[in-house]
């Protein structure tokens, strides 16, 4: 979905910065790609670039949790159960939403397996997003997607289905109409 959104934004004449974790996709040549590994790196890069951007689209979530302790060497088998303690990572989109300046906007994505619309509305409000795209897990590793685009009050602006390219174009058309400032 990130590749399709990047291409759709470029097609509309926008300058695009993609902050991406390690993925097996190729972003369009017209975009500046900033590679990151960890969620903390993604947050740092996002905050740095958001400073000079009109807005941000959080199309894919980094991991929600990370191990509390990271071992520098292999953990050998002991024959006993192993417990791994996880801690929450920073919420990149929520942080951008909390730090947006006058005229900036943030669009989030909510990939949920149940109560999709309700959970998307909760995320929309919690993360201070200007629009939220609600979709399900069938979008993962698929050429197609089925989404609902929600406005700040939680109403469905548009239900969109089809190729990710089509979905991205419709999302960008709504974003362009509702959020992008005209000069």
Beta strands, then each sheet from edge to edge (+ up, - down):
strand 1: 17-20
strand 2: 32-35
strand 3: 55-58
strand 4: 65-67
strand 5: 86-88
strand 6: 105-111
strand 7: 131-135
strand 8: 144-151
strand 9: 156-163
sheet 1: 1+ 2+
sheet 2: 3+ 6+ 7+ 8- 9+
sheet 3: 4+ 5-
end
